[in-house]
């Protein structure tokens, strides 16, 4: 129908027939009196709607052809706009056909006035918007499906992430251990920070702190892969550096292109006390805290895990005496942004210099970083602190 009208319009252009140009235009034309009474219509509009000229001209008003919502919009917006501005463009309405079905249209209208400025006639062009309306409905439906899929993915990722963060820090005989985790934003965003603490045998434990790239389900999947792979490798590989090297090879051979920073610390108890072997895969180094001394980073930086095949990692070993501890953190601490800029390593060192136990230390630093960002962190925050209790006073 619309194709035939367009072809007739093109022929009329060639023949320069004004009547045909009006009657067979590829859009509907209506002329109404200032009060909305229809005084003229073209054949295209009649064909679209199923009315005859006798049904409309002099008998019906424009609002009579609109849905209830359209009539309300006409009275509150379209008519006032025409009388105030003299025109209205691309107004989306539904015209009710003679058989009761709705036809989506886009309306352009102008109000002609006489020399004295009095309204004379409203000229209206209506364009069939059926295809556009279907496209918009399909687009909206696709958007809803995508939102539902995203909600399901976030829920899945949150569930997966909850299994990767120990709900309670384990009790280690002869050591104090404290941990904290805070996701970015309001707490509903799934990030890549994670930590793990597990026992290998009597007097032997492994601490892991990492940050997988990305957000959402993909980060959670990489986190799960790294966590379980580290646990498996730690059974046979005593060197944290060699463990990271094997993990790097596994990630490089996997199908995804994700990577992570990772800090692995192996703790073992012997006659000297507790010995910590640590290695960093592109992760911020842990701080060694000794009473009366300035906090110092421990170890050397290695490459990010899963980023390049030619990776390198270093082992660093230290004996922890009474009152000494290690503090591990993710970059959500030092890169926290507040009104004064970044939280930074200098402020972290100052906070670490307070002579407190590991539990109070973790609570204090988490509180400072959150307060620095008005309680809404822009990145995940994960903290781990482990230390040898001080000797009791004589």
Buried (B, 14 or more C-beta within 10 A) or exposed (E): EBEEBBEBBEEBEEEEBEEBBBBBBBBBBBBBBBEBBBEBBBBBBBBBBEBEBEBBBEEBBBBEBBEEEBBEBBEEEBBEBBEEEEEBEEBBBBBBBEEEEBBBBBBBBBBEEEEEEEBEBBBBBBBBBEEBBEEEEEEEEEEEEEEEEEEEBBEBBBEBBEEBBBEEBEEBEEBBBBBBBBBBEEEEBBBBBBBBBBEBEEBBBBBBBBBBBBBBBBBBBBBBBBBEBBBBBBEEBBBBBBBBBBBBBBBBEEEEEBBBBBBBBBBBBEEEEBBBBBBBBBBBBBBBBBEEEEBEBBBBBBBBBBBEEEBBBBBBEBEBBEBBBBBBBBBBBBBBEEEEEEBBBEBBBEBBEEEBBBBEBBBBBBEBBBEBBEEEBEBBBBBBBBBBEBEEEE
